[in-house]
Amino acid sequence: MLTHRKPACLSLISTDLPLWSMVETTATLYQKDQQRFHLLLNEPAVLGWQPQSSADSGLEADLTPTRLLWFEISPYRAIATMQGQGGLSYRHLWERGMYGISRYWLRGEEPHAHSQMRLRNYTRQLEFSGESLPEHLRLDYELWSGQLSLGRYVLNLEIHR
């Protein structure tokens, strides 16, 4: 398996809500086969959010400054998984022209206590470009809870040479 370290920029923008987020970091890129890649990014921790037990005790949350964000990407499908120290995790599956699943988990105070929220997403557009290594991934998708639209989003990932 070939491994590469590259600068990367990840942004998420809502086209109909006041939401915008951008992360510039170094990505570790693993080539699984000719058109399948795994990409590992360090994502900053969610600012202003603490697990309930830390807030109740009056102590600072014991969070590392970053969370790991793992992408599995190809020209046809993308999966993003994030597991954070603070108990907030998510996993998204996108495929062009298909409904996928977006799941969010929030770990509770007890060792096995957690809450899960499952949403649907519809991938309107998936663009993947790069010659031998991916350089750009763009996902245009809608997020749904039952029949309720939760907005339209554009996720853009640029991997610099």
KOLTORFI-144766 format. One record per residue (C-alpha): residue in three letters; residue number from 1; x, z, y. Coordinates in steps of 0.05 Angstrom, whole numbers, padded with zeros to 5 digits. Each point is the difference from the previous one (the first is absolute). Example, Ala and Ser with C-alpha at 12.3 -4.5 7.8 and 13.67 -1.06 7.14 Angstrom:
residues 2
  residu  num      xx      zz      yy
     Ala    1   00246   00156  -00090
     Ser    2   00027  -00013   00069
This chain:
residues 161
  residu  num      xx      zz      yy
     Met    1   00000   00000   00000
     Leu    2   00029  -00021   00067
     Thr    3  -00002   00050   00057
     His    4   00006  -00014   00075
     Arg    5  -00003   00045   00062
     Lys    6  -00030  -00033   00061
     Pro    7  -00029   00021   00067
     Ala    8  -00076  -00004   00000
     Cys    9  -00059   00008   00046
     Leu   10  -00069   00019  -00025
     Ser   11  -00060  -00001   00046
     Leu   12  -00074   00014  -00010
     Ile   13  -00050  -00022   00052
     Ser   14  -00076   00005   00001
     Thr   15  -00033  -00061   00031
     Asp   16  -00063   00039   00019
     Leu   17   00022   00073   00007
     Pro   18   00052   00033   00045
     Leu   19   00051   00007  -00056
     Trp   20   00072  -00024   00001
     Ser   21   00061   00025  -00037
     Met   22   00070  -00026  -00009
     Val   23   00060   00024  -00040
     Glu   24   00071  -00029   00006
     Thr   25   00044   00022  -00058
     Thr   26   00048  -00023  -00054
     Ala   27  -00032  -00028  -00063
     Thr   28   00028  -00001  -00070
     Leu   29  -00022  -00064  -00034
     Tyr   30  -00001  -00007  -00075
     Gln   31  -00010  -00069  -00030
     Lys   32  -00043   00004  -00063
     Asp   33  -00001  -00075  -00013
     Gln   34   00001  -00064   00040
     Gln   35  -00063   00015   00042
     Arg   36  -00012   00075  -00012
     Phe   37   00033   00054   00040
     His   38  -00003   00075   00008
     Leu   39   00015   00027   00069
     Leu   40   00014   00073   00017
     Leu   41  -00008   00024   00073
     Asn   42   00008   00067   00033
     Glu   43  -00061   00013   00043
     Pro   44  -00002   00055   00052
     Ala   45  -00045   00060  -00016
     Val   46  -00069   00002   00031
     Leu   47   00010   00036   00067
     Gly   48  -00046   00058   00016
     Trp   49  -00026   00007  -00072
     Gln   50   00015   00061  -00042
     Pro   51  -00026   00021  -00068
     Gln   52  -00053   00054   00008
     Ser   53   00042   00055  -00032
     Ser   54   00057  -00009   00051
     Ala   55  -00048   00000   00059
     Asp   56  -00034   00064  -00024
     Ser   57   00065   00037  -00009
     Gly   58   00025  -00018   00070
     Leu   59   00063  -00030  -00029
     Glu   60   00027  -00069   00012
     Ala   61  -00018  -00049  -00055
     Asp   62   00056  -00010  -00049
     Leu   63   00000  -00075   00006
     Thr   64   00059  -00047  -00004
     Pro   65   00005  -00047   00059
     Thr   66  -00018  -00060  -00042
     Arg   67  -00046  -00022  -00055
     Leu   68   00014  -00054  -00052
     Leu   69  -00040  -00064   00004
     Trp   70   00005  -00045  -00061
     Phe   71  -00023  -00073   00003
     Glu   72  -00007  -00048  -00059
     Ile   73  -00005  -00070   00030
     Ser   74  -00008  -00071  -00023
     Pro   75  -00031  -00063   00030
     Tyr   76  -00066   00019  -00034
     Arg   77  -00006   00075   00003
     Ala   78   00024   00062   00037
     Ile   79  -00003   00074  -00019
     Ala   80   00020   00056   00047
     Thr   81   00009   00072  -00024
     Met   82   00018   00060   00043
     Gln   83   00013   00070  -00025
     Gly   84   00013   00052   00053
     Gln   85   00028   00070  -00002
     Gly   86  -00060   00026   00039
     Gly   87  -00051  -00018  -00053
     Leu   88  -00027  -00065   00031
     Ser   89   00008  -00061  -00045
     Tyr   90  -00030  -00069  -00005
     Arg   91   00001  -00064  -00041
     His   92  -00026  -00068   00020
     Leu   93  -00008  -00063  -00042
     Trp   94  -00009  -00067   00036
     Glu   95  -00011  -00069  -00030
     Arg   96  -00017  -00062   00041
     Gly   97  -00075  -00013   00002
     Met   98  -00015   00060  -00044
     Tyr   99  -00027   00070   00007
     Gly  100   00052   00053  -00015
     Ile  101   00003   00075  -00001
     Ser  102   00027   00048   00053
     Arg  103   00007   00072  -00023
     Tyr  104   00019   00061   00040
     Trp  105   00018   00068  -00029
     Leu  106   00006   00067   00036
     Arg  107   00032   00055  -00040
     Gly  108  -00031   00069   00008
     Glu  109   00030   00069  -00001
     Glu  110  -00008   00011  -00075
     Pro  111   00048  -00037  -00046
     His  112  -00053  -00047  -00029
     Ala  113  -00049   00000   00059
     His  114  -00005  -00067   00035
     Ser  115  -00052  -00045   00032
     Gln  116  -00004  -00075  -00009
     Met  117  -00033  -00053   00042
     Arg  118  -00008  -00070  -00029
     Leu  119  -00015  -00059   00045
     Arg  120  -00004  -00075  -00010
     Asn  121   00041  -00051   00039
     Tyr  122  -00011  -00075   00005
     Thr  123   00063  -00041   00010
     Arg  124  -00016  -00057   00048
     Gln  125   00072  -00026   00003
     Leu  126   00065   00015  -00036
     Glu  127   00062  -00036   00026
     Phe  128   00067   00007  -00034
     Ser  129   00063  -00037   00022
     Gly  130   00074  -00001  -00014
     Glu  131   00046  -00045  -00039
     Ser  132   00038   00042  -00051
     Leu  133  -00022   00067   00028
     Pro  134  -00064   00019   00036
     Glu  135   00004  -00002   00076
     His  136  -00072   00008   00020
     Leu  137  -00065   00028  -00028
     Arg  138  -00065  -00002   00039
     Leu  139  -00065   00029  -00026
     Asp  140  -00066  -00009   00037
     Tyr  141  -00053   00043  -00032
     Glu  142  -00066   00036   00009
     Leu  143  -00011   00072  -00022
     Trp  144  -00068   00021  -00028
     Ser  145  -00035   00063  -00022
     Gly  146  -00061  -00024  -00039
     Gln  147  -00037  -00046   00049
     Leu  148   00033   00031   00062
     Ser  149   00057  -00039   00032
     Leu  150   00059   00045   00020
     Gly  151   00034  -00056   00039
     Arg  152   00046  -00059  -00007
     Tyr  153   00075   00010  -00004
     Val  154   00065  -00040   00002
     Leu  155   00060   00027  -00037
     Asn  156   00064  -00036   00018
     Leu  157   00067   00012  -00036
     Glu  158   00063  -00035   00026
     Ile  159   00065   00005  -00040
     His  160   00059  -00020   00042
     Arg  161   00061  -00035  -00028
